């Protein structure tokens, strides 16, 4: 992946890649899912400290982790930290981690946005197009758009996430009373299918279990590397 360091060039590339996003289809027949998360140091926005990315290969049939692969910042040329351009910083790390898995995943579940992005290309969409894999973004915070209405407090509640009157994802409450998640398709997955798939994933906390494990593994990997 060539990394543009000019923001105008990066924005133009996002707009070009966004035109290749295919919103449609489901994940029937998928068994091996890669859950992706990154861990950044407290002074990440200032460019200080070590960032790592993790790919957790999850067996949907068995409901367990098969393998964990890690990539660290020194292994790739990093794009500066700029909100809205995070995929240029994180995607190269994720590609390294994914390449280290002994089995190629059939789909991606990414901590971040899919098409719920100002230029329609969040990290899940970027990776999905890059690898031509079905991809779904599950973000812990809102980047753009607004909920169609008030989200009920009950587990499983959802409302559409709109941007300019067009649906770009879902605001979803995975457990009663917890803060919502923001689900958006990234590539080769439909809007309804993305929500339906996330709902099938096990989870005893706010995050779906594959992403929770990726989050934990990323934090552990960064702390281990910092201690060396």
LONU-211541 format. One record per residue (C-alpha): residue number from 1; residue in three letters; x, y negated, z negated. Coordinates in nm, 4 decimals, padded with zeros to 6 digits. Layout:
N
<r nr="NUM" rest="ala" u="X" v="Y" w="Z"/>
...
//
This chain:
228
<r nr="1" rest="unk" u="00.0000" v="00.0000" w="00.0000"/>
<r nr="2" rest="unk" u="00.1489" v="-00.3336" w="00.1077"/>
<r nr="3" rest="unk" u="00.1048" v="-00.5957" w="-00.1644"/>
<r nr="4" rest="unk" u="00.0345" v="-00.9539" w="-00.0487"/>
<r nr="5" rest="unk" u="00.1568" v="-01.2128" w="-00.2977"/>
<r nr="6" rest="unk" u="-00.0269" v="-01.5039" w="-00.1390"/>
<r nr="7" rest="unk" u="-00.3791" v="-01.5439" w="-00.2811"/>
<r nr="8" rest="unk" u="-00.5272" v="-01.6576" w="00.0501"/>
<r nr="9" rest="unk" u="-00.3829" v="-01.3532" w="00.2223"/>
<r nr="10" rest="unk" u="-00.5032" v="-01.1287" w="-00.0613"/>
<r nr="11" rest="unk" u="-00.8558" v="-01.2732" w="-00.0427"/>
<r nr="12" rest="unk" u="-00.8634" v="-01.2268" w="00.3345"/>
<r nr="13" rest="unk" u="-00.7512" v="-00.8656" w="00.2945"/>
<r nr="14" rest="unk" u="-01.0219" v="-00.8035" w="00.0337"/>
<r nr="15" rest="unk" u="-01.2846" v="-00.9390" w="00.2724"/>
<r nr="16" rest="unk" u="-01.1526" v="-00.7181" w="00.5533"/>
<r nr="17" rest="unk" u="-01.1467" v="-00.4040" w="00.3385"/>
<r nr="18" rest="unk" u="-01.4925" v="-00.4843" w="00.1988"/>
<r nr="19" rest="unk" u="-01.6308" v="-00.4458" w="00.5503"/>
<r nr="20" rest="unk" u="-01.5144" v="-00.0832" w="00.5443"/>
<r nr="21" rest="unk" u="-01.7027" v="00.0016" w="00.2256"/>
<r nr="22" rest="unk" u="-01.9739" v="00.2593" w="00.2906"/>
<r nr="23" rest="unk" u="-02.2630" v="00.2441" w="00.0440"/>
<r nr="24" rest="unk" u="-02.4484" v="00.5711" w="00.0793"/>
<r nr="25" rest="unk" u="-02.4316" v="00.9337" w="-00.0198"/>
<r nr="26" rest="unk" u="-02.4006" v="01.1234" w="-00.3428"/>
<r nr="27" rest="unk" u="-02.1546" v="01.3476" w="-00.5208"/>
<r nr="28" rest="unk" u="-02.3208" v="01.6823" w="-00.4614"/>
<r nr="29" rest="unk" u="-02.0634" v="01.9591" w="-00.4509"/>
<r nr="30" rest="unk" u="-01.7950" v="01.7541" w="-00.6272"/>
<r nr="31" rest="unk" u="-01.6199" v="01.9494" w="-00.8986"/>
<r nr="32" rest="unk" u="-01.2906" v="01.7659" w="-00.9591"/>
<r nr="33" rest="unk" u="-01.3160" v="01.4006" w="-01.0557"/>
<r nr="34" rest="unk" u="-01.0286" v="01.1628" w="-01.1271"/>
<r nr="35" rest="unk" u="-01.1059" v="00.9188" w="-01.4078"/>
<r nr="36" rest="unk" u="-00.8764" v="00.6157" w="-01.3883"/>
<r nr="37" rest="unk" u="-00.7857" v="00.3625" w="-01.6550"/>
<r nr="38" rest="unk" u="-00.4917" v="00.1351" w="-01.7288"/>
<r nr="39" rest="unk" u="-00.3457" v="00.0070" w="-02.0535"/>
<r nr="40" rest="unk" u="-00.1864" v="-00.3350" w="-02.0759"/>
<r nr="41" rest="unk" u="00.0169" v="-00.5055" w="-02.3506"/>
<r nr="42" rest="unk" u="-00.1373" v="-00.7839" w="-02.5600"/>
<r nr="43" rest="unk" u="00.0435" v="-01.0498" w="-02.3524"/>
<r nr="44" rest="unk" u="-00.0591" v="-00.8895" w="-02.0211"/>
<r nr="45" rest="unk" u="-00.1902" v="-01.2139" w="-01.8716"/>
<r nr="46" rest="unk" u="00.1489" v="-01.3762" w="-01.9355"/>
<r nr="47" rest="unk" u="00.3281" v="-01.0907" w="-01.7586"/>
<r nr="48" rest="unk" u="00.4976" v="-00.9712" w="-02.0773"/>
<r nr="49" rest="unk" u="00.5224" v="-00.6042" w="-02.1714"/>
<r nr="50" rest="unk" u="00.4681" v="-00.2651" w="-02.0119"/>
<r nr="51" rest="unk" u="00.1540" v="-00.1652" w="-01.8209"/>
<r nr="52" rest="unk" u="00.0646" v="00.1960" w="-01.7460"/>
<r nr="53" rest="unk" u="-00.2080" v="00.3647" w="-01.5426"/>
<r nr="54" rest="unk" u="-00.3504" v="00.7104" w="-01.5998"/>
<r nr="55" rest="unk" u="-00.5352" v="00.9569" w="-01.3789"/>
<r nr="56" rest="unk" u="-00.7321" v="01.2177" w="-01.5741"/>
<r nr="57" rest="unk" u="-00.8446" v="01.5093" w="-01.3607"/>
<r nr="58" rest="unk" u="-01.1830" v="01.6168" w="-01.4952"/>
<r nr="59" rest="unk" u="-01.3547" v="01.9459" w="-01.4116"/>
<r nr="60" rest="unk" u="-01.7246" v="01.8622" w="-01.3875"/>
<r nr="61" rest="unk" u="-01.8241" v="02.2284" w="-01.3914"/>
<r nr="62" rest="unk" u="-01.6265" v="02.3170" w="-01.7031"/>
<r nr="63" rest="unk" u="-01.6676" v="01.9755" w="-01.8673"/>
<r nr="64" rest="unk" u="-01.3016" v="01.9374" w="-01.9603"/>
<r nr="65" rest="unk" u="-00.9727" v="01.7682" w="-01.8783"/>
<r nr="66" rest="unk" u="-00.7586" v="01.9702" w="-01.6373"/>
<r nr="67" rest="unk" u="-00.4564" v="01.7441" w="-01.6115"/>
<r nr="68" rest="unk" u="-00.3254" v="01.3971" w="-01.6959"/>
<r nr="69" rest="unk" u="-00.0840" v="01.1977" w="-01.4787"/>
<r nr="70" rest="unk" u="00.0815" v="00.8680" w="-01.5747"/>
<r nr="71" rest="unk" u="00.2455" v="00.5835" w="-01.3801"/>
<r nr="72" rest="unk" u="00.4242" v="00.2855" w="-01.5319"/>
<r nr="73" rest="unk" u="00.4775" v="-00.0681" w="-01.4103"/>
<r nr="74" rest="unk" u="00.8483" v="-00.0371" w="-01.3317"/>
<r nr="75" rest="unk" u="00.7714" v="00.2147" w="-01.0571"/>
<r nr="76" rest="unk" u="00.5910" v="-00.0265" w="-00.8241"/>
<r nr="77" rest="unk" u="00.6068" v="-00.3896" w="-00.7166"/>
<r nr="78" rest="unk" u="00.3384" v="-00.5657" w="-00.9158"/>
<r nr="79" rest="unk" u="00.1048" v="-00.8402" w="-00.8035"/>
<r nr="80" rest="unk" u="00.0706" v="-01.1254" w="-01.0553"/>
<r nr="81" rest="unk" u="-00.2202" v="-01.1117" w="-01.2974"/>
<r nr="82" rest="unk" u="-00.5031" v="-01.3128" w="-01.1382"/>
<r nr="83" rest="unk" u="-00.8715" v="-01.2528" w="-01.2251"/>
<r nr="84" rest="unk" u="-01.0594" v="-01.1257" w="-00.9200"/>
<r nr="85" rest="unk" u="-00.7399" v="-00.9798" w="-00.7713"/>
<r nr="86" rest="unk" u="-00.6721" v="-00.7147" w="-01.0333"/>
<r nr="87" rest="unk" u="-00.6904" v="-00.4312" w="-00.7808"/>
<r nr="88" rest="unk" u="-00.3710" v="-00.5550" w="-00.6153"/>
<r nr="89" rest="unk" u="-00.1936" v="-00.5167" w="-00.9492"/>
<r nr="90" rest="unk" u="-00.3473" v="-00.1876" w="-01.0639"/>
<r nr="91" rest="unk" u="-00.4173" v="00.0064" w="-00.7425"/>
<r nr="92" rest="unk" u="-00.0482" v="00.0781" w="-00.6666"/>
<r nr="93" rest="unk" u="-00.0080" v="00.2257" w="-01.0153"/>
<r nr="94" rest="unk" u="-00.3206" v="00.4365" w="-00.9753"/>
<r nr="95" rest="unk" u="-00.1966" v="00.5670" w="-00.6400"/>
<r nr="96" rest="unk" u="00.1278" v="00.6811" w="-00.8039"/>
<r nr="97" rest="unk" u="-00.0627" v="00.8530" w="-01.0868"/>
<r nr="98" rest="unk" u="-00.3033" v="01.0217" w="-00.8443"/>
<r nr="99" rest="unk" u="-00.0145" v="01.1493" w="-00.6324"/>
<r nr="100" rest="unk" u="00.1256" v="01.3217" w="-00.9427"/>
<r nr="101" rest="unk" u="-00.1826" v="01.5354" w="-00.9970"/>
<r nr="102" rest="unk" u="-00.1324" v="01.8947" w="-00.8869"/>
<r nr="103" rest="unk" u="-00.4828" v="01.8990" w="-00.7395"/>
<r nr="104" rest="unk" u="-00.6360" v="01.6209" w="-00.5289"/>
<r nr="105" rest="unk" u="-00.9608" v="01.4844" w="-00.6730"/>
<r nr="106" rest="unk" u="-01.2832" v="01.4890" w="-00.4744"/>
<r nr="107" rest="unk" u="-01.4099" v="01.1605" w="-00.6201"/>
<r nr="108" rest="unk" u="-01.2968" v="00.8695" w="-00.8353"/>
<r nr="109" rest="unk" u="-01.4454" v="00.7173" w="-01.1513"/>
<r nr="110" rest="unk" u="-01.2672" v="00.3902" w="-01.2209"/>
<r nr="111" rest="unk" u="-01.2593" v="00.1579" w="-01.5196"/>
<r nr="112" rest="unk" u="-01.3528" v="-00.1569" w="-01.3271"/>
<r nr="113" rest="unk" u="-01.5806" v="-00.2926" w="-01.0604"/>
<r nr="114" rest="unk" u="-01.6984" v="-00.1420" w="-00.7352"/>
<r nr="115" rest="unk" u="-01.8812" v="-00.3823" w="-00.5044"/>
<r nr="116" rest="unk" u="-01.9827" v="-00.6015" w="-00.8003"/>
<r nr="117" rest="unk" u="-01.7039" v="-00.8424" w="-00.7116"/>
<r nr="118" rest="unk" u="-01.6949" v="-01.1950" w="-00.5646"/>
<r nr="119" rest="unk" u="-01.5604" v="-01.0575" w="-00.2346"/>
<r nr="120" rest="unk" u="-01.7229" v="-00.7147" w="-00.2593"/>
<r nr="121" rest="unk" u="-01.4014" v="-00.5269" w="-00.3327"/>
<r nr="122" rest="unk" u="-01.3343" v="-00.4413" w="-00.6938"/>
<r nr="123" rest="unk" u="-01.0779" v="-00.1791" w="-00.7919"/>
<r nr="124" rest="unk" u="-01.3142" v="00.1161" w="-00.7352"/>
<r nr="125" rest="unk" u="-01.4055" v="-00.0082" w="-00.3880"/>
<r nr="126" rest="unk" u="-01.0407" v="-00.0839" w="-00.3050"/>
<r nr="127" rest="unk" u="-00.9234" v="00.2640" w="-00.4036"/>
<r nr="128" rest="unk" u="-01.2237" v="00.4338" w="-00.2468"/>
<r nr="129" rest="unk" u="-01.1560" v="00.2721" w="00.0899"/>
<r nr="130" rest="unk" u="-00.7799" v="00.3242" w="00.0599"/>
<r nr="131" rest="unk" u="-00.8196" v="00.6977" w="-00.0078"/>
<r nr="132" rest="unk" u="-01.1529" v="00.7468" w="00.1707"/>
<r nr="133" rest="unk" u="-01.3004" v="00.9090" w="-00.1376"/>
<r nr="134" rest="unk" u="-01.6365" v="00.8622" w="-00.3081"/>
<r nr="135" rest="unk" u="-01.5737" v="00.6110" w="-00.5851"/>
<r nr="136" rest="unk" u="-01.7757" v="00.4530" w="-00.8663"/>
<r nr="137" rest="unk" u="-01.6779" v="00.1615" w="-01.0858"/>
<r nr="138" rest="unk" u="-01.7765" v="00.1543" w="-01.4527"/>
<r nr="139" rest="unk" u="-01.6744" v="-00.1760" w="-01.6083"/>
<r nr="140" rest="unk" u="-01.6893" v="-00.2770" w="-01.9732"/>
<r nr="141" rest="unk" u="-01.7453" v="-00.6450" w="-01.8948"/>
<r nr="142" rest="unk" u="-01.9321" v="-00.8519" w="-01.6385"/>
<r nr="143" rest="unk" u="-01.7250" v="-01.0054" w="-01.3602"/>
<r nr="144" rest="unk" u="-01.9940" v="-01.1649" w="-01.1445"/>
<r nr="145" rest="unk" u="-02.3668" v="-01.1622" w="-01.0851"/>
<r nr="146" rest="unk" u="-02.6455" v="-01.1536" w="-01.3412"/>
<r nr="147" rest="unk" u="-02.8878" v="-00.8965" w="-01.4823"/>
<r nr="148" rest="unk" u="-03.2307" v="-00.8971" w="-01.3211"/>
<r nr="149" rest="unk" u="-03.3900" v="-00.9042" w="-01.6630"/>
<r nr="150" rest="unk" u="-03.3362" v="-00.8307" w="-02.0286"/>
<r nr="151" rest="unk" u="-03.1795" v="-00.4925" w="-02.0967"/>
<r nr="152" rest="unk" u="-03.3729" v="-00.2829" w="-02.3508"/>
<r nr="153" rest="unk" u="-03.1796" v="-00.1531" w="-02.6511"/>
<r nr="154" rest="unk" u="-03.2679" v="00.2127" w="-02.5896"/>
<r nr="155" rest="unk" u="-03.0108" v="00.4608" w="-02.4640"/>
<r nr="156" rest="unk" u="-03.0300" v="00.5094" w="-02.0887"/>
<r nr="157" rest="unk" u="-03.1899" v="00.1705" w="-02.0228"/>
<r nr="158" rest="unk" u="-03.0834" v="-00.0114" w="-01.7074"/>
<r nr="159" rest="unk" u="-03.1624" v="-00.3201" w="-01.5012"/>
<r nr="160" rest="unk" u="-03.0331" v="-00.4205" w="-01.1614"/>
<r nr="161" rest="unk" u="-02.7221" v="-00.6381" w="-01.1368"/>
<r nr="162" rest="unk" u="-02.7798" v="-00.9074" w="-00.8758"/>
<r nr="163" rest="unk" u="-02.5521" v="-01.1475" w="-00.6934"/>
<r nr="164" rest="unk" u="-02.7083" v="-01.4006" w="-00.4586"/>
<r nr="165" rest="unk" u="-03.0343" v="-01.2082" w="-00.4739"/>
<r nr="166" rest="unk" u="-02.8663" v="-00.8840" w="-00.3586"/>
<r nr="167" rest="unk" u="-02.8154" v="-00.5843" w="-00.5834"/>
<r nr="168" rest="unk" u="-02.4465" v="-00.5081" w="-00.6421"/>
<r nr="169" rest="unk" u="-02.4798" v="-00.2673" w="-00.9329"/>
<r nr="170" rest="unk" u="-02.6491" v="-00.1824" w="-01.2590"/>
<r nr="171" rest="unk" u="-02.6385" v="-00.3057" w="-01.6159"/>
<r nr="172" rest="unk" u="-02.6591" v="00.0172" w="-01.8140"/>
<r nr="173" rest="unk" u="-02.6833" v="00.0959" w="-02.1851"/>
<r nr="174" rest="unk" u="-02.5330" v="00.4370" w="-02.2458"/>
<r nr="175" rest="unk" u="-02.6245" v="00.4588" w="-02.6146"/>
<r nr="176" rest="unk" u="-02.8763" v="00.2797" w="-02.8297"/>
<r nr="177" rest="unk" u="-02.7562" v="-00.0582" w="-02.9477"/>
<r nr="178" rest="unk" u="-02.4122" v="-00.0495" w="-02.7831"/>
<r nr="179" rest="unk" u="-02.2877" v="-00.3161" w="-02.5422"/>
<r nr="180" rest="unk" u="-02.3823" v="-00.2448" w="-02.1813"/>
<r nr="181" rest="unk" u="-02.1667" v="-00.1007" w="-01.9067"/>
<r nr="182" rest="unk" u="-02.1649" v="-00.2354" w="-01.5514"/>
<r nr="183" rest="unk" u="-02.1922" v="00.0368" w="-01.2900"/>
<r nr="184" rest="unk" u="-02.1365" v="-00.0310" w="-00.9223"/>
<r nr="185" rest="unk" u="-02.0664" v="00.1972" w="-00.6269"/>
<r nr="186" rest="unk" u="-01.7229" v="00.1619" w="-00.4736"/>
<r nr="187" rest="unk" u="-01.7313" v="00.3714" w="-00.1558"/>
<r nr="188" rest="unk" u="-01.9289" v="00.6605" w="-00.0036"/>
<r nr="189" rest="unk" u="-02.1833" v="00.6498" w="-00.2872"/>
<r nr="190" rest="unk" u="-02.5266" v="00.4910" w="-00.2859"/>
<r nr="191" rest="unk" u="-02.6572" v="00.2475" w="-00.5451"/>
<r nr="192" rest="unk" u="-02.9107" v="00.4884" w="-00.6978"/>
<r nr="193" rest="unk" u="-02.6697" v="00.7799" w="-00.6703"/>
<r nr="194" rest="unk" u="-02.3957" v="00.5946" w="-00.8606"/>
<r nr="195" rest="unk" u="-02.6250" v="00.5359" w="-01.1569"/>
<r nr="196" rest="unk" u="-02.7624" v="00.8897" w="-01.1442"/>
<r nr="197" rest="unk" u="-02.4140" v="01.0391" w="-01.1434"/>
<r nr="198" rest="unk" u="-02.2911" v="00.8372" w="-01.4417"/>
<r nr="199" rest="unk" u="-02.6027" v="00.9430" w="-01.6302"/>
<r nr="200" rest="unk" u="-02.5102" v="01.3097" w="-01.5811"/>
<r nr="201" rest="unk" u="-02.1698" v="01.2680" w="-01.7447"/>
<r nr="202" rest="unk" u="-02.1283" v="01.3754" w="-02.1069"/>
<r nr="203" rest="unk" u="-02.0504" v="01.1120" w="-02.3656"/>
<r nr="204" rest="unk" u="-02.0746" v="01.0642" w="-02.7391"/>
<r nr="205" rest="unk" u="-01.9506" v="00.7050" w="-02.7289"/>
<r nr="206" rest="unk" u="-02.0217" v="00.4024" w="-02.5101"/>
<r nr="207" rest="unk" u="-01.8049" v="00.5340" w="-02.2248"/>
<r nr="208" rest="unk" u="-01.8671" v="00.8459" w="-02.0173"/>
<r nr="209" rest="unk" u="-01.6381" v="01.1164" w="-02.1531"/>
<r nr="210" rest="unk" u="-01.4000" v="01.1324" w="-01.8525"/>
<r nr="211" rest="unk" u="-01.3371" v="00.7563" w="-01.8777"/>
<r nr="212" rest="unk" u="-01.3113" v="00.7700" w="-02.2552"/>
<r nr="213" rest="unk" u="-01.0375" v="01.0293" w="-02.2210"/>
<r nr="214" rest="unk" u="-00.8615" v="00.8220" w="-01.9557"/>
<r nr="215" rest="unk" u="-00.8792" v="00.5175" w="-02.1848"/>
<r nr="216" rest="unk" u="-00.7273" v="00.7126" w="-02.4751"/>
<r nr="217" rest="unk" u="-00.4557" v="00.8693" w="-02.2590"/>
<r nr="218" rest="unk" u="-00.3582" v="00.5324" w="-02.1121"/>
<r nr="219" rest="unk" u="-00.3184" v="00.3774" w="-02.4561"/>
<r nr="220" rest="unk" u="-00.1179" v="00.6739" w="-02.5829"/>
<r nr="221" rest="unk" u="00.1079" v="00.6701" w="-02.2770"/>
<r nr="222" rest="unk" u="00.1851" v="00.2992" w="-02.3130"/>
<r nr="223" rest="unk" u="00.2658" v="00.3321" w="-02.6812"/>
<r nr="224" rest="unk" u="00.4939" v="00.6312" w="-02.6150"/>
<r nr="225" rest="unk" u="00.6827" v="00.4456" w="-02.3425"/>
<r nr="226" rest="unk" u="00.7178" v="00.1323" w="-02.5569"/>
<r nr="227" rest="unk" u="00.8629" v="00.3410" w="-02.8389"/>
<r nr="228" rest="unk" u="01.1414" v="00.4801" w="-02.6200"/>
//
